[in-house]
């Protein structure tokens, strides 16, 4: 199973230098887990930069995976991971979701780099 972090979704949608690295987990829809917080983050970023129409198209693609809403149990686990690993709120929710489904997190967000179960790609400084 795969969880794609918001930074990786944005890389994929923009076609930047790391986009190809994230195409495999994103396009393997049967194994794609989508934390609902990533929908919020991706929609907000794309909407701000490119408009609502493109943002909705991106979200439609994301919704082809299994969207996992934030419930009380997941929120509590996210809080634990946030404290234990000093993760920002959204990252702790993403990590908790991945842990719940025994999924690999695909990301270019440095907050995840040191964690187990993470496939980290450094951001290209020239994108």
N, CA, C and O of each residue as an XYZ file, in Angstrom:
508
protein
N       0.844     -1.175      0.000
C       0.000      0.000      0.000
C       0.893      1.243      0.000
O       2.014      1.219      0.507
N       0.376      2.321     -0.575
C       1.134      3.563     -0.707
C       0.308      4.761     -0.259
O      -0.877      4.873     -0.573
N       0.961      5.653      0.484
C       0.399      6.951      0.832
C       1.318      7.997      0.213
O       2.524      7.995      0.460
N       0.753      8.880     -0.582
C       1.527      9.919     -1.250
C       1.283     11.236     -0.510
O       0.150     11.707     -0.407
N       2.360     11.812     -0.002
C       2.287     13.078      0.722
C       1.902     14.209     -0.237
O       2.089     14.108     -1.449
N       1.368     15.272      0.331
C       0.945     16.430     -0.472
C       2.066     16.967     -1.351
O       1.831     17.325     -2.506
N       3.283     17.027     -0.815
C       4.416     17.541     -1.598
C       4.669     16.683     -2.833
O       5.043     17.193     -3.890
N       4.465     15.390     -2.691
C       4.672     14.476     -3.820
C       3.545     14.611     -4.853
O       3.795     14.579     -6.058
N       2.312     14.762     -4.375
C       1.203     15.012     -5.310
C       1.458     16.277     -6.118
O       1.272     16.290     -7.335
N       1.885     17.340     -5.441
C       2.135     18.604     -6.127
C       3.283     18.475     -7.123
O       3.247     19.081     -8.194
N       4.287     17.701     -6.781
C       5.397     17.426     -7.699
C       4.885     16.717     -8.949
O       5.219     17.086    -10.075
N       4.073     15.698     -8.727
C       3.496     14.908     -9.825
C       2.637     15.786    -10.739
O       2.791     15.758    -11.960
N       1.735     16.562    -10.140
C       0.843     17.397    -10.945
C       1.587     18.501    -11.684
O       1.171     18.896    -12.774
N       2.677     19.007    -11.115
C       3.422     20.082    -11.777
C       4.409     19.566    -12.809
O       4.896     20.325    -13.646
N       4.703     18.275    -12.747
C       5.660     17.706    -13.698
C       7.087     18.134    -13.427
O       7.893     18.216    -14.353
N       7.414     18.410    -12.169
C       8.765     18.860    -11.840
C       9.777     17.703    -11.888
O       9.449     16.598    -12.321
N      10.982     17.968    -11.448
C      12.076     16.995    -11.566
C      11.813     15.688    -10.832
O      12.359     14.656    -11.223
N      11.001     15.695     -9.787
C      10.708     14.466     -9.040
C       9.406     13.783     -9.456
O       9.064     12.733     -8.913
N       8.692     14.352    -10.390
C       7.368     13.834    -10.763
C       7.405     12.354    -11.144
O       6.525     11.593    -10.742
N       8.391     11.948    -11.897
C       8.475     10.547    -12.323
C       8.650      9.609    -11.131
O       8.179      8.472    -11.161
N       9.318     10.075    -10.094
C       9.527      9.254     -8.896
C       8.211      8.922     -8.208
O       8.100      7.891     -7.544
N       7.221      9.781     -8.361
C       5.944      9.583     -7.686
C       4.865      8.984     -8.589
O       3.767      8.683     -8.121
N       5.162      8.810     -9.866
C       4.140      8.309    -10.784
C       3.732      6.866    -10.465
O       2.555      6.522    -10.572
N       4.683      6.030    -10.078
C       4.348      4.625     -9.796
C       3.331      4.485     -8.668
O       2.308      3.831     -8.868
N       3.563      5.071     -7.491
C       2.548      4.903     -6.444
C       1.240      5.630     -6.746
O       0.173      5.155     -6.358
N       1.302      6.760     -7.423
C       0.084      7.512     -7.735
C      -0.762      6.777     -8.769
O      -1.988      6.767     -8.666
N      -0.142      6.176     -9.740
C      -0.889      5.521    -10.815
C      -1.288      4.089    -10.484
O      -2.047      3.475    -11.235
N      -0.792      3.543     -9.374
C      -1.195      2.210     -8.922
C      -2.403      2.377     -8.001
O      -2.285      2.279     -6.780
N      -3.550      2.627     -8.598
C      -4.745      3.015     -7.862
C      -5.224      1.965     -6.869
O      -5.803      2.307     -5.839
N      -4.989      0.690     -7.167
C      -5.440     -0.376     -6.272
C      -4.720     -0.326     -4.924
O      -5.250     -0.807     -3.923
N      -3.526      0.248     -4.891
C      -2.736      0.306     -3.659
C      -2.587      1.729     -3.124
O      -1.773      1.972     -2.233
N      -3.353      2.656     -3.654
C      -3.227      4.061     -3.288
C      -4.183      4.432     -2.156
O      -5.402      4.331     -2.291
N      -3.598      4.866     -1.033
C      -4.344      5.367      0.116
C      -4.191      6.889      0.126
O      -3.076      7.401      0.032
N      -5.307      7.611      0.239
C      -5.282      9.073      0.175
C      -5.835      9.650      1.480
O      -7.049      9.669      1.681
N      -4.956     10.116      2.363
C      -5.450     10.786      3.566
C      -6.219     12.044      3.171
O      -5.768     12.805      2.316
N      -7.369     12.262      3.786
C      -8.196     13.406      3.395
C      -7.459     14.735      3.555
O      -7.755     15.685      2.830
N      -6.515     14.823      4.478
C      -5.762     16.068      4.664
C      -4.948     16.414      3.420
O      -4.712     17.591      3.150
N      -4.513     15.401      2.654
C      -3.754     15.701      1.437
C      -4.658     16.354      0.394
O      -4.201     17.176     -0.401
N      -5.922     15.994      0.396
C      -6.867     16.634     -0.518
C      -6.975     18.117     -0.174
O      -6.974     18.969     -1.062
N      -7.066     18.417      1.117
C      -7.134     19.810      1.559
C      -5.897     20.583      1.121
O      -6.004     21.667      0.548
N      -4.724     20.020      1.393
C      -3.478     20.729      1.078
C      -3.269     20.910     -0.415
O      -2.883     21.990     -0.863
N      -3.521     19.869     -1.185
C      -3.319     19.956     -2.633
C      -4.339     20.910     -3.258
O      -3.976     21.748     -4.083
N      -5.607     20.788     -2.872
C      -6.619     21.688     -3.418
C      -6.266     23.144     -3.132
O      -6.326     23.986     -4.028
N      -5.900     23.440     -1.896
C      -5.566     24.816     -1.506
C      -4.412     25.364     -2.334
O      -4.478     26.492     -2.821
N      -3.362     24.577     -2.496
C      -2.182     25.039     -3.233
C      -2.481     25.239     -4.724
O      -2.128     26.271     -5.297
N      -3.122     24.264     -5.340
C      -3.415     24.365     -6.778
C      -4.439     25.477     -7.038
O      -4.308     26.230     -8.003
N      -5.445     25.575     -6.188
C      -6.451     26.619     -6.336
C      -5.811     28.005     -6.266
O      -6.115     28.883     -7.074
N      -4.930     28.186     -5.297
C      -4.258     29.489     -5.125
C      -3.383     29.826     -6.335
O      -3.338     30.978     -6.768
N      -2.690     28.824     -6.877
C      -1.732     29.084     -7.953
C      -2.320     29.002     -9.357
O      -1.903     29.735    -10.253
N      -3.307     28.093     -9.551
C      -3.764     27.833    -10.920
C      -5.274     27.934    -11.117
O      -5.757     27.861    -12.247
N      -6.023     28.101    -10.027
C      -7.469     28.247    -10.154
C      -8.241     27.012     -9.726
O      -7.703     25.910     -9.614
N      -9.537     27.247     -9.489
C     -10.393     26.192     -8.959
C     -10.600     25.034     -9.927
O     -10.654     23.879     -9.506
N     -10.715     25.330    -11.210
C     -10.949     24.263    -12.184
C      -9.852     23.213    -12.177
O     -10.131     22.017    -12.105
N      -8.612     23.656    -12.250
C      -7.493     22.707    -12.230
C      -7.397     22.016    -10.874
O      -7.070     20.832    -10.796
N      -7.682     22.755     -9.815
C      -7.651     22.155     -8.474
C      -8.661     21.008     -8.384
O      -8.351     19.955     -7.826
N      -9.843     21.200     -8.920
C     -10.868     20.147     -8.907
C     -10.451     18.947     -9.754
O     -10.745     17.806     -9.397
N      -9.771     19.194    -10.867
C      -9.265     18.089    -11.695
C      -8.242     17.262    -10.917
O      -8.263     16.032    -10.968
N      -7.360     17.933    -10.206
C      -6.356     17.230     -9.401
C      -7.026     16.373     -8.339
O      -6.647     15.220     -8.130
N      -8.012     16.933     -7.677
C      -8.710     16.203     -6.615
C      -9.455     15.006     -7.197
O      -9.503     13.949     -6.568
N     -10.030     15.151     -8.369
C     -10.717     14.022     -9.009
C      -9.753     12.864     -9.219
O     -10.133     11.705     -9.051
N      -8.520     13.163     -9.583
C      -7.520     12.101     -9.733
C      -7.207     11.474     -8.378
O      -7.134     10.250     -8.260
N      -7.025     12.294     -7.374
C      -6.705     11.783     -6.037
C      -7.814     10.871     -5.511
O      -7.538      9.871     -4.849
N      -9.050     11.215     -5.802
C     -10.185     10.445     -5.302
C     -10.330      9.073     -5.951
O     -11.180      8.282     -5.541
N      -9.518      8.785     -6.947
C      -9.528      7.451     -7.540
C      -8.896      6.419     -6.604
O      -9.151      5.221     -6.728
N      -8.069      6.894     -5.664
C      -7.519      6.011     -4.636
C      -8.531      5.867     -3.513
O      -9.641      6.392     -3.598
N      -8.148      5.156     -2.460
C      -9.015      4.989     -1.286
C      -8.812      6.197     -0.375
O      -7.769      6.327      0.267
N      -9.813      7.083     -0.319
C      -9.735      8.274      0.520
C     -10.068      7.870      1.961
O     -11.086      7.230      2.224
N      -9.185      8.261      2.882
C      -9.359      7.920      4.290
C      -9.652      9.194      5.075
O      -8.793     10.070      5.184
N     -10.866      9.300      5.624
C     -11.203     10.480      6.413
C     -10.522     10.435      7.782
O     -10.147      9.370      8.272
N     -10.374     11.591      8.373
C      -9.815     11.696      9.715
C     -10.921     11.411     10.724
O     -11.861     12.194     10.862
N     -10.805     10.291     11.425
C     -11.752      9.984     12.492
C     -11.045     10.115     13.836
O      -9.857     10.431     13.881
N     -11.755      9.877     14.918
C     -11.194     10.076     16.256
C      -9.977      9.190     16.511
O      -8.975      9.658     17.051
N     -10.055      7.942     16.135
C      -8.937      7.019     16.368
C      -7.691      7.459     15.614
O      -6.593      7.481     16.171
N      -7.868      7.808     14.348
C      -6.736      8.263     13.539
C      -6.172      9.580     14.088
O      -4.959      9.786     14.078
N      -7.043     10.460     14.563
C      -6.608     11.734     15.138
C      -5.739     11.510     16.375
O      -4.738     12.200     16.566
N      -6.117     10.558     17.205
C      -5.340     10.262     18.414
C      -3.980      9.689     18.045
O      -2.962     10.080     18.617
N      -3.960      8.766     17.092
C      -2.678      8.211     16.638
C      -1.803      9.302     16.019
O      -0.591      9.326     16.231
N      -2.414     10.192     15.263
C      -1.663     11.299     14.657
C      -1.054     12.189     15.732
O       0.083     12.640     15.592
N      -1.790     12.444     16.792
C      -1.265     13.263     17.882
C      -0.048     12.593     18.517
O       0.946     13.252     18.823
N      -0.138     11.285     18.708
C       1.006     10.544     19.262
C       2.233     10.662     18.368
O       3.334     10.937     18.845
N       2.036     10.451     17.057
C       3.169     10.550     16.121
C       3.703     11.984     16.067
O       4.910     12.197     15.957
N       2.816     12.944     16.142
C       3.239     14.333     16.129
C       4.154     14.658     17.300
O       5.165     15.342     17.144
N       3.785     14.161     18.467
C       4.613     14.389     19.660
C       5.906     13.586     19.577
O       6.995     14.118     19.794
N       5.775     12.302     19.259
C       6.955     11.418     19.235
C       7.998     11.850     18.218
O       9.195     11.826     18.507
N       7.557     12.242     17.033
C       8.483     12.566     15.951
C       8.560     14.065     15.648
O       9.232     14.474     14.701
N       7.880     14.870     16.443
C       7.861     16.329     16.247
C       7.393     16.705     14.828
O       8.005     17.531     14.152
N       6.309     16.081     14.412
C       5.754     16.327     13.083
C       4.706     17.427     13.124
O       3.957     17.529     14.096
N       4.640     18.254     12.082
C       3.521     19.193     11.947
C       2.205     18.407     11.849
O       2.208     17.215     11.540
N       1.100     19.078     12.111
C      -0.202     18.420     12.171
C      -0.531     17.597     10.929
O      -0.837     16.410     11.042
N      -0.473     18.202      9.760
C      -0.836     17.470      8.540
C       0.082     16.265      8.342
O      -0.385     15.186      7.976
N       1.367     16.435      8.579
C       2.308     15.325      8.407
C       2.011     14.200      9.387
O       2.135     13.026      9.037
N       1.622     14.543     10.604
C       1.312     13.497     11.578
C       0.071     12.711     11.164
O      -0.002     11.506     11.404
N      -0.900     13.374     10.549
C      -2.102     12.688     10.050
C      -1.735     11.777      8.883
O      -2.207     10.643      8.805
N      -0.908     12.264      7.994
C      -0.469     11.463      6.841
C       0.293     10.236      7.327
O       0.056      9.126      6.851
N       1.207     10.434      8.273
C       2.002      9.309      8.783
C       1.124      8.305      9.529
O       1.298      7.096      9.373
N       0.186      8.794     10.335
C      -0.722      7.904     11.057
C      -1.571      7.083     10.085
O      -1.820      5.900     10.317
N      -2.010      7.711      9.005
C      -2.796      6.996      8.001
C      -1.960      5.897      7.359
O      -2.436      4.777      7.171
N      -0.727      6.215      7.026
C       0.160      5.210      6.437
C       0.382      4.052      7.407
O       0.350      2.889      7.006
N       0.604      4.365      8.667
C       0.827      3.316      9.658
C      -0.406      2.431      9.812
O      -0.279      1.214      9.946
N      -1.581      3.020      9.795
C      -2.833      2.264      9.934
C      -2.980      1.225      8.826
O      -3.483      0.127      9.065
N      -2.542      1.568      7.613
C      -2.703      0.674      6.465
C      -1.406     -0.045      6.098
O      -1.321     -0.679      5.046
N      -0.395      0.052      6.968
C       0.910     -0.563      6.704
C       1.400     -0.155      5.315
O       1.830     -0.986      4.516
N       1.320      1.141      5.055
C       1.651      1.692      3.740
C       2.977      2.447      3.786
O       3.412      2.920      4.836
N       3.591      2.542      2.637
C       4.814      3.311      2.456
C       4.441      4.752      2.125
O       3.600      4.993      1.260
N       5.065      5.714      2.812
C       4.843      7.132      2.526
C       5.833      7.564      1.447
O       7.039      7.361      1.589
N       5.328      8.153      0.381
C       6.137      8.700     -0.706
C       6.131     10.212     -0.549
O       5.065     10.825     -0.498
N       7.315     10.820     -0.471
C       7.363     12.244     -0.161
C       8.661     12.898     -0.591
O       9.660     12.231     -0.861
N       8.620     14.227     -0.648
C       9.832     15.031     -0.773
C       9.865     16.059      0.354
O      10.601     17.044      0.289
N       9.063     15.819      1.382
C       8.991     16.667      2.570
C      10.024     16.174      3.583
O       9.954     15.032      4.037
N      10.966     17.019      3.930
C      12.047     16.661      4.833
C      11.600     16.240      6.225
O      12.361     15.580      6.932
N      10.384     16.602      6.642
C       9.893     16.186      7.953
C       9.764     14.668      8.066
O       9.798     14.121      9.168
N       9.616     13.991      6.932
C       9.457     12.537      6.916
C      10.770     11.781      6.735
O      10.822     10.573      6.968
N      11.807     12.460      6.333
C      13.034     11.819      5.871
C      13.587     10.764      6.829
O      14.058      9.722      6.374
N      13.545     10.996      8.101
C      14.172     10.098      9.068
C      13.250      8.988      9.574
O      13.685      8.151     10.365
N      12.012      8.959      9.147
C      11.043      8.004      9.670
C      11.058      6.677      8.906
O      11.353      6.631      7.711
N      10.733      5.610      9.623
C      10.609      4.299      8.982
C       9.362      4.273      8.111
O       8.380      4.963      8.386
N       9.415      3.463      7.053
C       8.267      3.327      6.176
C       8.066      4.500      5.252
O       6.944      4.791      4.836
N       9.165      5.181      4.928
C       9.092      6.384      4.091
C      10.055      6.251      2.924
O      11.206      5.850      3.100
N       9.581      6.588      1.735
C      10.409      6.680      0.537
C      10.573      8.170      0.248
O       9.680      8.818     -0.298
N      11.742      8.697      0.630
C      12.000     10.132      0.547
C      12.848     10.472     -0.678
O      13.832      9.795     -0.974
N      12.450     11.526     -1.381
C      13.194     12.057     -2.521
C      13.495     13.521     -2.221
O      12.588     14.304     -1.940
N      14.757     13.878     -2.281
C      15.164     15.259     -2.035
C      14.582     16.158     -3.125
O      14.542     15.783     -4.296
N      14.131     17.346     -2.725
C      13.625     18.306     -3.720
C      14.776     18.798     -4.574
O      15.875     19.058     -4.083
N      14.504     18.918     -5.844
C      15.484     19.485     -6.770
C      15.492     20.990     -6.558
O      14.444     21.631     -6.638
N      16.633     21.547     -6.295
C      16.753     22.982     -5.995
C      16.489     23.872     -7.214
O      16.352     25.087     -7.077
N      16.419     23.277     -8.383
C      16.271     24.072     -9.606
C      14.859     24.019    -10.180
O      14.651     24.413    -11.328
N      13.886     23.541     -9.409
C      12.520     23.469     -9.930
C      11.717     24.681     -9.569
O      10.545     24.776     -9.933
